[in-house]
Amino acid sequence: MICARKRRHRLHTTSGTWDLIAEIQTVSLSEFDRVLREVRMIDGVLNSETSLLLSSV
């Protein structure tokens, strides 16, 4: 189940290569890895690509 403390999840529709972009924030990398595994198990998810936000300008 995707829910816990200090998490923020947002889902965006897009045009281009991807249909949806999920913005996922977790408290640890291990939790992030678990959430990614859950997303990839969703029926209809054919492919995923992960990018990490390193800084904001």
N, C-alpha and C positions, 0 to 999 in steps of 0.2 A: 504494500500500500504506500502510495506517495504522499506522506504527510509527516511533519515533525517540527521541531523548534528551529527558529532562525532560517527557514527556507523560504525562497521566493521562486515561484514558477510562473512563467508567462508563455503564452502560445500565440504566435503571429502567423497570419496567412501571408504568402508572398507570391510574386510573379518571378519567373526565372527557373533555375535548376530545381529548386525545392518547392514543394507545396506548402510546407509548414516549417517554422523555425521555433524550437522550444528553448526558452531562456530558463536555465536551471541553476539555482544557487543552493549549496549545501554547506554544512559546517565542517566537512572533512572530505578528503579525496576518496576515502573508502566508501563513504556514503554516496558520493557522486557516482562512483563506479557501480554501486548497487542500483541507483536510480536509472542509470544508462542501461543496465541489464533488464530492468523492468520495462523500459520503453521499447527496447528491441524485441521483447516478447509479445508486445501488443499485436493482435491480429491485424494485418494490413500494412504494418511497417515493413517495407521491403529493403530499405537501406537507411543508414544514418552516417552523419559526419560530425565530428566533435571539434570545436574550436574553444580555446580557453581565453578569456579576457585577461590580459596582463596588466593593462593600465587604461585610464581614461584621460582624455585631453580636453 
